[in-house]
């Protein structure tokens, strides 16, 4: 980029190909003759397709830096606005978004352009649209904080108890000041309250190791290192884009195993976003096939009502010309570019892949769009003749009008308007008698999952065009209410048209999308589809991907159902009440539990699906009624929770985020996950607990703003069911284990105070206190939390029901926490009193030497280290050489360190209290036996529990086999009974996989 002056308002710029615009600027001229340039805005809205922008007509010829530098003009512009698609400027004439190049966009396929800066710095639209990511915290982090509060309370309680009992103990004069430990005068004069406070703080320091500070370091290491397993997973690699999965944040790994709701986009997420022209309908008759030189299109749908062949061909050619002219497609020869679809000779570029598919469809039938030259659109017809049409005006597409039009002038001087758009936007503007036949084809194509557009035209008389041209220029020149005036002019122009036909474009379903949704449903997750597409197309896609089953009863809350009444809100209230009664009747109170009851109901009751559109959702969220009707939102949520799947169509990006926020705030705070591929999905990705971006064809905006990005929707299955499951189990075990081993560590220290006069005498040596969490017990649990696979990954993927076992933060609930806490209390008590009873013998050595307090503490610490390490070994189901190395290596290192620490006289220590203690301790046979016995007693409850679980598991397998044998024997008899009594039989599995129930009905026999 070459700056003529420091970058500020009104400064001229030259930007060359593949460079990014440094500010918002008005396009003054381009290296092309017609003053156009091509831009990609992937960093702004995620769209990687090229968009066409136009230079100001009065400055097109200023194609050198010198001419731009001598330009003197005034620019009037509105205040900085965040809207990317609307702007009002004035430079000689009124300008629009097609003249504005935004900061962050990239110049493509144009050697260079000249522009003038209008917004810089924080006033640019890119800066005004910046939205920082919200801080996301996992459920595990919240559980850690709750457990920490409990252990902090335990710490305070221990310190308070010991402080109180110390002064109770010292209430006896002999205990307070024995003959061998007389107080100084200063100690006697110190205030008692101050001494009590000092003692309380001393006990806090003594017992502070109960708070697992090192756990936070280990958790962060586990999350960071564990995230690499997602990036390294070869199943996530996609050869088409030559990329795999990407982890943008490692803080939410375990949250992948706790998802309750999945919100997914449709286009580009469930579908490929690769458009293909399938068929078309001309005057109510379907055409599908290849070009026939003599007959034009191949006909496949009934006789044509034309009187002669010439009329038939004229209508077909008119339709194909409309496809070749009514678009914003540009031509790029030579190499391909972003968003382009390359053919043998031409590369088509457009901001919409639908337009490329339609132009290529017309080319397949003999009409080829070959580009724009000097303001004339050039089309090669079936006879290989070049037809030129002067492009007079383009009425651009927008989401409100849902259609676009072009006004062109033929070589013979005729002025034509061609229009294409959604059926709901075109049908009201054409002759009524032309609609019926085409409408049937449009509805059928929509049910087949195709994206449909209707095509219309009309001839404009020269006098009428003069009026239209004047109105368009006046609207474009307006500085006030420019958009409203242009919309009114467009509406006036696009009336009394003649319907030609309709097109059907297919957006193919992604590979294994249906299997993925089935697996998510089996795992107990609720899947909602949030899309901007029309209801018919979205519904068909939902059936194709098995979100809706053929037996699913659909409940509709759409504009079509609401508009049956004059009072929309009254009708909406009636439908909400009706649907709620139906669902509450279907799901009795005994099955309303969110975590289990609803999931049981999916298999034992009629399945329901809900369809809602954007306008109805606005009525629900923004209801103007009060009193009884004010609870629209709560009734709507009750209905949604009872449905197996929800489809939200015609959704704006903001509405997608509102839906996610509404579900997040439900009772119980369910965990939400959003997945999408486009810039319009960013809002819901940022709003949900976990955001997944797909590296699709709509740019990388979603992938960049997500927590995790994957190439395809199918990868979501393994990401949740396997990686999410294992991540949660690993980190949940890590958290519980840290609190467990620290309580085991400090409880003997607390009990020891009862035998040392509450004198704050430590039980363990300072080296052991320091090394316990850092060296002796840290590596085994870190390796476990990275490598453990209590269930094989293939099993987790193939049996989605296993995901439900850990849902609802099951491993970090109060029950498991109390189990680990009582286990730690039991083992800590065994450590201390087992060693205490061992020391009841006056001498533990043959030479009558008596062990001291440091030997006592070392024996307790040895039993402690071996017990908590072997406990982890008992919990390990997936052994690797790393697990063996860190577990047995940690125990060996402890022994080595103890010998080393006690075998040398350290000159920097004033007291050599641990000298030769460990070696002398192990010289006693009684000590060996005591250590082994105490370790076994401590681990006995855990060993017993493992044995009972294995016995129960084997018994369940035997019962299942016996039940299957009964079925094999019983079913032939049951089928014979049904055949002779004309009843149908349906076997429905219950919660237990080893039992089912048979349901009989008097309907004709079915093969159930």
N, C-alpha and C positions, 0 to 999 in steps of 0.2 A: 504494500500500500504506500503510495506517494502522497504526502501531505504538502500542500502549498503553504499552509500556515499551521500554527498549533491548533489542534482539533477543538473547534467550538462552533456555535451556531453560525450558519451562513458560509462555512468554509467549503471550498470545492475539493473533491476527492477523485482519485483515479484508482479503481479496484480492478485487478486482473483475475484471470480464470483461477478457480479453486481457492481463492482467498475469501476470508470471512469479513463481512462488513463490520467496521469498528463502531458504527453508530447508526441511528435511523436516518436515512437520507432519501431525497427525492431524485429519481432517475432522470437525468437531463438528456443523455445521449448514450448510444451504444455503438459498437463497431459494426453492427448489422445495419443494413439499408433501412429497414422498417423501424429501427429503434427499439427492438425487443431484446430481452435477455432472459436467461433461465436461471432459476434459483431453487435451492433445496433448503427447507426449513426444519430439518430433522431435530436440531437442537432446540427449536421453539415449540413445535407442536407434534414432533415425532414423525411427520410425513417425509419420507425420503424421495417421493416422486418429484420430478421437476415441475416448477410452476413458472408461468410466463408473466413477465412484467413489461410495462410499456413506458417509453420515454415521453416526456412532455412534448406535444406536437410542435410547439414553437421553438424548441431547442434541439430537435433531432439532428440538425445539420452541424451542430457545434461538436465536432468529433476530435478536437485537439485540445491539449492542455492550455495552449495560448488563448484559444477562443473562449474557453470556459473561464479563464482568469480575467478576461476583459468584460465578462457578462455583468451587467448591473441590473438588479431587479429586487423587488420586495416580495417576501413570502409572508402571507397571513396564515396562521395555523391555530388550531384549537389548543387548549391546555393539554399537557401530557395525560394520556388515557391508557389503561392496561389492555384495552380491547385490541387484539391482534388483527382483527379483520375489518375494522371500521376506522376511518380517519377523514378529516375535512381540512384541506389545504387550498391555498389560492396563489397561483403564480401565472400571470397572464390569463389563466382560466382555472376553473374548479378542478381539483385533482382528487383521486380516490385511492383505495388500497392497491390498485394495480400499478400505481406510480411510486409507491413507497417501498423501499428496501429496508428490512429490519435488521438491527444489530443481531449478530449470531447466525444469520443466514449465510449461505455459501454460494458464490457465483459459479455456475456450471455451464459448459458448452458455449461460452461467450468469451472471446479473448480479453476484452476489457470494456469497462463502462465508466462514464463520468456522472457524478452526482453532487448534490449539495447537502450538507448536514443540517437537519432540522431539530433532532433531539439527541443529546449526548449525555454521557454519564448515567446518573440515577434517574434521568427523565426518559430514557429509552423504554420501549414497550417490554423488552426482555427483562430489564431491571424491575419494572413495575409488576411483572408477572411472577417474580421470584417468590417462592414459598418454601421456607425452611422445613426440614423434616421434623416431625414431632418425636419426642423421646419415647421409645417403646421399651417396656419392661415386661419380662416374661413372668408367668405364674410361679415359676420356681424361685425367682428372685423375691417375690412377695412372700413366699413360704419361708425362705431363709430369714427374712426380716422378722417374721412372726416367731420363728424358733429362737432367733437371737434375743428377742424380748423375753421369752420364757427363761432362757439360760442366764440372761442378765438378772432377772428376778431371783433365780437360784443363787447366783453369785452374791447378790446383796443379802439374801436370806442367810447364807452360810456365814458371811462376814458379821452380820448382826447377831446371829446365834453365838458364834465364837466370842465376840466381844462381850456379850451379856454374861455368858458362862464363865468367862475369865474373871470378871469382877465378882461373880458369885463364888468362884473358887478362892479368890483372894480376900473374901470377907473374913476368912480365918486368919488371924495374925501370923501363924506359923507358915501358912502357904503364901502369904503376901510378902513376908520378909524373912526367909529362912536364914539360919546362922551362916550358911556358906555363900549367901548372896545378899549382903546388906546393901540397902539403898543409900545413895549419896544425899547430902543435904538439899541439893538442887532438885532431885527427884521427889523428895518429900514435900517441897514447897510448890511444886507444879500443880496447877488446877486440875481437879479430877475430870472435869468435862473435856479439857484439852487433851488429857491423857487418853480418855475414851475415844475421842475423835481420831487421835493418832493411831491407836490400836485398831480401830475400824479400818483405816486406810491401809494399815500393815496387813490385815487379813485380806483386804481386797487385792493387794499386790500378790499375796501368797497364793490366792485362789484364781487369779486372773487368767490362768491357762485354760480354764473351762470355756472361755470364749475363743472359738476357733478362728483367730485372725488369719492364720495361714490358709484357711479354707478359701478365702476370697482370691488369693493368688492362684491356688490350684484350680479353682473354678474357671478363672480367666484363661489359664493355660489350657484347660480341657476344652473350652469353647473355641479358642483360637486354633489349636492343633486339630481338634475334631472337625473343624470346618473344611479342612483339606480333603477329608474323605469324600465330600460331595464333589469337589472340583476334580478329584482323581477318578471318580466313578466312570468307567468306560461306557456304561449303559446310558449315560447322559450325553454322550458325544454324538453330534449330528454331522454326517458327512456332507450334507448339502451346504451348510454354512461353515463347515470346518471349525466348529467350536463346541465346547461342552458347557457344563453348568458353571455358574459364577456366584460366589458368596460375597455380597456387599456388606453384610454385617454378621458377626458370629455370636451376637448376644441372644439370638432367638432360635438357636439350634433345637433346644428342647421343646420350644413352642410348637414345632412341626409335629410333635407327637400328641398335642392337646387340642387340635382343631375341632370345633363343633360345626361351624358353618363355612362353606366354600362359596364365594361369589366369583362368577366367571363371566368374562365377555364372550360374545359369540363369534363375530367376524374376526378372523385371524387367530383366534384362540381355540375354539371348537372347530372352526373351519380353516381352510388353508389360506384364504384371502388371495387365491389364485383364480382369477375369473376366466371362464371359458364360455363362449357363445354357444348355446345349445340349440335353440330354435327361435322362430319368430311366428307371429300371427299377422296376416294381412287381410283386412276386411272380414275378420272372423274366421279365417281359415289358416290352419297351421301348416308351416313349411319347415321341413327338416331334411337335410341331405346335402348333396353337393351340386355344383353348378351344372346345368344342362345348356349347352351352347344355343340350342334352338328354342328351348322352352323356358329359359330363365331358371327360377327356383324349382326344386322338386316339390311336388304337392303330395301331402300325406293325409289330408283330413277333409274328405268329402268333396262333392262337386262345387265348382266355382260359379258364381252367379253372373259371370261376364257374358255379354252378347257376342263378343268376338275376341280373337286371340290378341289383337292389338291393345284392347282395353286392359286385358289381364296383364300384359307385359308393361304397359304404362304405369299401372298401379304398383307393380313390383319394383320397377325402376325408381319411381317416386319415393317409395319406402327406403330403398337402398341409398338413394341420394340424400335423404334426410339423415340416415346414419352417418354418411360421410361428411355432412356439413354441420350438423348440430352437435358441436363438441368444442373442447378447448385443447385438443391433442396437437402436439407439435412434432415435427420430423427431425430426427438426428441421423445423419448418414455416418459412415465409417464406424467408429468404436461405440460400444454400448456405454450407458451411463446409469446412475442410480435411478431406479424407478422405471427403467426402460424395458421393453420387451422386444427382443431383436428378431427380425425376420431375415430372409435371404438378402434383401436389398435395403429395406428401410427399418429404422428403429423408431417406434412410437413412444412418445413421452407425454404423460399427463399426470395431474394431481389425483386423478381417480382411475383406479384399475378397471372400473366398469367401462369407462369410455374407450380405453384401449381394446377391451374385449369386443365392444360393439363395432369399432372401426375394423378390427381384424375379422369379425364376422361378416361385415359387408365385403371385405376383400376376398373372403372365401367364396362369395357368390358373384364375384366379377367386378365389383366397384371398389376401386382403390383410391384412398385419399393420399395424394402425393405431396401435400404441403401447401404453404401460403407464400405467395410471391407478390410483392408490391401491393399488399392489401387484397389480393384475389386468392380465394381458395380453389385449388386445382384438384380435379377428380378424374381418374381414368376409368371409363365405362367398360362394359363387356365387349365393345367393339374396338377396344384399345385406343379410343379417341380421348383426348384431353379436353375436359370441360372446365371453364373458368367461371367463378361466381365472385362478384365483388362483395366483400364482407362490409356491410353498412353498420350494423350494430350487433353487439352481443349482450343479451340479457342474462347475466350470470346467475348460476345456481346459488340458492341459499336454503338453509334448513327450515325457514318459515314457508317460502313458496314451494319448495320441494320440486322445482322444475327449472329448466333453462331453455332459452330460445336464441335463435340467430335470425337476423334479417339480412337477406342476400339479394343481389340483383343478377339476373341471368344475362347471358350474352345477347339475348333478344330484347332485353329491356324490362322484362317482367320482374316484379318485386315480390319475393316469397318470404314467409315467416315459417320456420320449422321449430317445433317445440317437442321436447321430451321430458318426462318426469314421472312421478309416482301416479298410480291410477287415481288416487283420491284427489290429486292436484290437477289432473288433466280432464277426467270425465265431466266435471261440472262446466267445462269450458268448450265442449264440443256438442255437436248435434245429438239429441237424445236417441234418435233411431239408429245411430251408429254404435251405440255403447254395448248393447245386449250381448251380441256374439263375441266381441272382444273381451268383455268382462268375464265370461265363462272361462276363456282360455287363461286369463290373468289369474283367476282364483285357483284354477287347476294347477298352474305352474307354481303358484305360491305354496299350495299344499304339497307339491313335490320338492319343495325346498329351494326353488330357484328365485333369484332376484329379478323382479320384473320392472319394466319401464314401458310407458305408453308413448306413442309417437303421433303427432298431429301436425297439420300445416294449414295455412290459409294464404290466399293471394291478397296483396295490398295494392289498391289503386294508387297511381302517382300523387293525386291530390291528397289522399289520406296519408301517404307517406310523408309529405311535406309537413303536415300537422304533427305526425308522430315524431319526426326528426326534431321539430322545434320544441316539442314537449320534453324530449329526452335531453336536449342540450340545456334547456332551462333548469331541469331537475339536477343535472350534473354540475351546473354552475352555482347552485344554491349553497350558501354557507350555513343557513339555519334549516334544521329538519330535512337535511339532504336525503337521508335514507328513507324517511317516510314518503317524501315526494317521489323518489324514484320507484318505490314499491307501488305507489298508486298508479304511476304511468305504466309500469309493467303490467299491472292488473288490467288496465284499460286496453292495452295492446293485445294481450293473450286472451281474447274472447272470440266467440263465434268461429272457432276453428273446426277443421274437418279431421276426424280421427282416421289415421291410416292403418295402424296396427299396434303390436306390442312385441317386446323382446323378452327372452328368458336367458339369463346368465347364471351359470352354476358356480357357486363357491364350495368347493369340495370339502367334505368332512375330513378332519385330520385323522391320520392313522392311529388306531386304537383309542380314539376319543370315547367311543361307546363303552369299551371295556373298562376304561379308566373311571368313568362315571358309575358304572355298575359296582366296581370295587369300592369306590367311596361310599356309595349307598350301603353296601354290605358292611362297611366299617362303622356304620352308624352316623356318618356325616350327612348333613343336609346341604344340598347343592342348589344354589339360586343362579339363574342366568340373567344378567343385566345387559341389555343390548339396546341400541338405537334403531334396530330394524323394525319393519312392520310385523304385526302380530302373526299373520299367516305364515310368513317365511320363518320367523323365529320358532313358531309352534312346530312346523315341519322338521326343523333342525333338532328340536328337543326330542321328537319322536325318533328321529334317525340315530341320535346319540344315546337313546334309551333313558333320558331323563324322565320322560313320560312313557309309561307302558300302555299297551292297548286296553288294559283293564282299568287304567287310571281315570277317575271321574274328574273332569276339569271344571273349576269354578272361575268364572270370568268377572273381573271388575275393570271393564274397559269403557271407552267412550261410547261404543256401540250399545252396550247394555244399559249405560246410564242415561243416554239420550232418549230412551223410550218414554221418559217422563219429562214434563215441562220443568219440574223442580228437580234439578240434578242431585242436589244434596239430600233431598227426601228419598229419592230412589236409591242413592248410595247407602243411606242409613238402612233402608229396607233390605237391601242385598246383604249388607254386613251382618245384620241380625239373623237373616235367613241362613246364611252360610255358617254362622257360629252355632246356631241350634242344631244344624245337620251334623256338624263335626263333634259337638259335645255329646250328641246322642250316639254317634258312632264310637267315640272313645270315652268310655265310662271313667269315673273318677279313679278307679283302681288302676288304670293304666295311663295316668297323666304324668307320671314321673318323666322328666325331660331326659334323663340319662338312660333309663331302662324301659320305662313304660311305653314311650312313643315308639321306640325301636321294636318292641315286641308287637305293637299294634300294626306296624308296617307289614308284618307277615300274617297276622291273624285277622285283620280287618280290611275293608275296602280302602284302596289307596286314593288319595286326593291330591290334585295339583292345582295351583292357583296361577292365574294369568292376570296381570295388571299393567296398565300403560301409564305413561308419564303424566297425562292430564288428570287421570283419576287419582294418581298418587298426590298430585298437587292439591286436589280437593280434600284428601284425607289429612295431609299435613297442614293445610292452611284453611281449615274449616271456619266459616264465619258464624256457625251456630253455637249456641251456648247450652247450658243445662244438660239434659240427657244426651244430646248429640255431640257433646264436647269430647266424648271418649272414643271418637272414631279411630284414633291411633291405637288405643289399647285393644279395641275389638279386632282391628286389622292384624295386630301382632298375635292375638290369640288364634286367629284363623291360620296365619302363616306357620305357627309352631305346630299345628296339627296336620299340616300338609307335608307330603314326602318331598315335594319339589315346588319351586316357585319360579315363574318366568315373568320378568319385568321388561316390557318392550317399549320402544319409543322413549328411552331414558336419556336425559341430558347428563353430562358428566357430573354436575353438581347433585343431581338426583341420585346418581349411583352412590356418591359419598353419603348422602342423607340416609339411604337404605342401610348401608353398613353401620353408620353411627347409631341408627335406631336399634339394630340388632345387638350391637355392642352394649347398649344400655339396658338390655333385658335383665330380669331378675336372674341372678346367678352369674352374670357377666360372662357369657359364652365367648370362647375364643374364635375369632373370625380370620379368614384368609381370603384375600382377593388376588385374582390372577387375570392378567390382560396383556395385550401386546401394543396398544396404541396410546397416543398422548391423551385421548379422552378417558383412558382408564387410570391415569396417574392419580386422580383425586381419590378414588376408592382404594387404590394400592397404598397411598399414604395414610388413609383413614383406618384401615384394618390393622389388627394385631400383627399379622404377617402378610407381607406383600410379595407376590411372585410376578416377575416380568418375563414375558416370552420374547425371545429374540426373533421377532417376526419381520413382516414386510412393510410395516407402518413405522419404521424407524426404531430407535433405541431409547426413546424417551421413557417408556414404561420400564425397560430393563435397568436404566440408570437410576430411576427413583425407587426401585424395589429393594427388598432385603435379600432376595435370591432371584436369579434369572436362569431359566432353562430354555433349551431350543424348542421343545414341543410340549403340548398339553399332556401327552401320555407320560411324560417323566414325572408328573405330579404324583402318580400312583406310588412309585418307589420312594420318592422324596418323603412322602408322609408315612406310608405303611411300613417302610423298612428303616430309612435313616431317622425319621422323626421318632419312631417307636424306640429305637436303640439309643438315640441321644437322650431321650427323656429317662429311660430306665437307668442309663449310666450316671447321669448327673444327679438323679434322685437318690441313687444308692450312695454316690459320693457325699452328698449333703448329710444324709442320715448317718453315714459311717463316721464323718468328721465329728459330729456332735457326740456320737456314741463313744469314740475312742478318747475324746477329751474328758468326758464324764468319768470313764474308767480311770483316766490318768489322775484326776483331781479328787475323786471321792476318797481314796486311801489317805491322801494328804489331809482331808477334812477329818476323817476318823482318827488320824494320828494325833490331832490336837487334844482329843479327850484323854490321851495318855501322856501328854507332855505339859500338862498344866496350862494349855492354851497360850503357850509362850511364843507363838509364831515360828517355831522350829521347823524348818523344811524337812520333809521325809526323803526327798531325792537330792542328789548332788546337783550343783548348778550346771554342770556340763550335761547331765541327763535332761534337766529341764529345758535347756536350749536345743539339744539335738533331737528331742522326741518328735516334734512336728516337722523339723527341717530335714532330718536324715533317716531316722529309724522307721518312720511310718508313712512318709510322703510318696515315695516312688511307687509302692505297690498299688495304692488307690488311684494314682494318676494313670498307671498302665491299665488298670481295670476299667477306668472311666473312658479310656480311648479304644480299647480292644474287645471289651466284653460283648458277647453275642449269646445271651441266654436262650435265644431261639434263632435258628438258622435264617439268613436273609431270604432265601428262596421260600421258606415256610411262611415268613411274615408277608411276603408279597402275594403268595398264592392263597392265603387264608386271611382275608381282611378282618374277620371277626376278632382276631387277636388284638386289633387296635383298640377295641372297646374296653379291654381289660385295664388299660392304663388311662382311660379318659377321665376327665374331671379331676386331674391332678391326684390320681388314686394313691400313688406311692408316697405322697407328702401330706396326707391328711392326718387328722388327730390320732386315729387308730395306729397306723404304722409308727408315728412319732413316739407315742406312748410305749409301744412294743420295744423300740430301740432304747428308749430311756430306761425302762425297767430292766432290760437286758444288761445295760451298762451298770445300773445300780447293783444288780445281782452279782455281776462279775467283779466290780470294784470291791464289794463286801467280801467276796470269796478271796480275792487277792490279799486283803489286809488281815482278816481274821484267820485265814488259813496259815499265813506266815506267823501271826501272833500266837496261835496254838502251838506251832512248831517251836517257838521260842520259850514255851513253858518249860522245856527241858533246860536245866541250868547249864548244861555243857553240850555242845554239838560236835566236839572234837575229842579224839582219844587222849590228847594231852591236857584235857580239862580246861582249855582256853574257852573263854566266853565271847560270843559275838556281840558287837556293839550296834548302835543305832544305824550307822551307815551300812552295815551288812544287812540289817533288817530292811532298810529302804532299797538296797540293791536287789535283794531277793524279790521284793514286791515289784520292782521295776522290770526285772527279768521276766517274771510271769506275765506282767502286763504286755510287754512288747511281743512276746511269743503268742499270747492269746489273741490280741487284736489282729496280728498278721495272719495267724492260722484261721481266724474267723473269715477274713477276706478270701483265703484260699478255699474254704468250704463254700463260699458264695460264688466262686468262679466256675463258669460252665464252659468257657471257651479258652482252652489253654494254648498259649503260644510260647516260643522260646523266650520272648520278652517277659511274659508273666513269670515263668520259672526263674529267670535271671533276677528280677527285681524282688520277688518274694523271698526266695531262699538267699539271695545275695544280701538283702536287708538284714536278715537274721544273722548271717555270717559276719556282716559288717559290725553289727552290734556287739557280738562276742569279741571280734578283733579289737574294736575300739575300747571295750571295757578292759581287756588285757593290757592294751597299749596305754590307756589313761591311768590305770593303776599300777603299771609296771615301771614307771619312770618318776623320779623326783623332779618336779617341775620348778625351776628356780624363780619363776615369776609368781608363784603361789606362796602366800604366807603360811598356809596350813596344808599339809599333805594328808588330808583326812581320807582320801580314797586310795592311798598307796597300799598295794598288795591286797586290797579288800576283795576284789572279784576272784582272784586266783585262790585265795584262802577259802572263800565261800564254796567254790567248786571242789575243794579237796574233801568235803564232807559228803558221805553217801546219803545221809539223812536229807541234806539240802537237795541233792539230785532227785531223790524220790519225792520230796515235797513239791518241787517245781513241776515235775511231770504230773503228779496227782492233781495239783491245783489247776493246771492247764486243762486237764481232762474234765474236772468238775465244772469249770467255767464254760467249756464248750459243749457239755453234755446236753443242755436244753436245745441247742442249735442242731446237734447231731440227731437227737430224738425227733425234732420237727422235720428234718430232711427225710428220715426213715418213714415217718407217718405219711408224708406227702407222696413218696414213691409207692407205698402200699396202696394209698387211695387212688393214685393214677392208674396203677395196674388193675385194680378192681373195676374202675370205670371202663377200661378197655375190654375186660372180660364181659361186663354187662352189655356193652355195645355189640360185641360179637354174638352174644346169645340172642339179643334183640333182632339182629339181622337174620339169624337162623330162623327165628320165629316168623319173621316176615316172609322169608322164602317159602316156608311151609304154609303160612296162613293166606297169602295173597291169591294163590290159585283158587282156593275155596271161596274167598271173598268175591273174586271176579265171576265165578260160576253163579254165586248167589245174585250178584248184580244183574247178570245177563238174563236170568229167569224172572227177575222181579222188576226189570226196566228202571233201574235206579243208577245214578252215576256215583262214582266214588272219588273222593279227593283226600289225599293224605297231606296233612299240614303239620310240619315240625313244630314242636314246642320249644321252650327255652333250653331244655336239656337236649343235647344232640342224640341221646340214647332213647328218646321216646317220641312218639308221634300220636296223632289222633285222627281217626277216620270220620269224615263227614258224608252223610248220605243225603241225596235229594231225589225228588221224583221226576226230575228233568230227564230228557233222553240221554242215553249213555254216551259219555265222552272218554277219550283216551287220556285220562288224567293219571 
